[in-house]
Amino acid sequence: MPSNSVALALGPHGADAGTASALIGVIQFLIGAIAAPLAGVAGESAVPMAIGMLAFSGASLLTLRALVGRSHVVEQPRQAA
């Protein structure tokens, strides 16, 4: 996750921003520690890495939907026919 997006997300939280930033960093390192051996399990093939990327992308989408829900989805205006 780019650092600017973390800074923007933590801006309104003031005193808790340092703790939340540390937690985000730990989670990023843990995911990397889990993903790296899984990506290299098949030797020179890129297939496990691609599968891992798809799996982590799907997991992040499910996590976003579970935590945020659909309350922040912006509806597109309908065009007249």
N, C-alpha and C positions, 0 to 999 in steps of 0.2 A: 504494500500500500504506500503510495507516495507520501512523503512527510508533510507536504502542504495540505493534503486532505485531512490528515490527522490534526494538524494545527487548527484548521478551520472548524473541525468538528468539536474540538476541545475548548475553543475560544470562550463560549458562554459559561463554562463550568468553573472558571476561576480557581479556587483553592483545591479542587479535586483533579485538576488537569494533570498534574505531575504523576499522581498515582495511576490515573487512567492511561497515561502515556506509557508508563512502565509496564502495565498489564498488557497493553497492545504489543509492545516490544517482545515480551516473554511469549505471548501467543504466536507471534510471527516466527520466533526462533524454534518453538516446539513443532510447529507445522513443518518448518524446513528440516528439522531433525527426523521427523517421521517420513517426509516425502523423499529425501535424498536416497536412503537405502532402497526404497521401493522402486525408484526410477532406475537404479543401477542393477537391479536384480537379474536382468536378462542379458547382461554384457553389453554388446555393441548395438543392440536393437533399440530403436527409439519408441517402440510400441508401448512399453510400460510407462514411459514418461508421458506419452500422449494420453493414455488411459488415466493416469494420475491427474493430469491437468483437467481432463473432463470431469473426473470425480470430485476434485476440489472445487471446480467451478459450480457444479451442481449443488454441492454441500453449502457453498457460500450463498447461492440463490435461495435455497431452502431456509437457511438461517436468517437471511434478510426478510423473507416472507413471514417467518415465525415471529421475529422480534418487532418488525415494523407493521406488518399486515398490509392491507390494501388501502389504508386510510390516506396515504400520501400519493396515490396514483392520480395523475392529472388526466382528466378526460379531454379528448380532442373534440373541438367543435365540429358539428356535422355540416357538410356542405349541401346546399340546396340542389335538387336534381333538375 
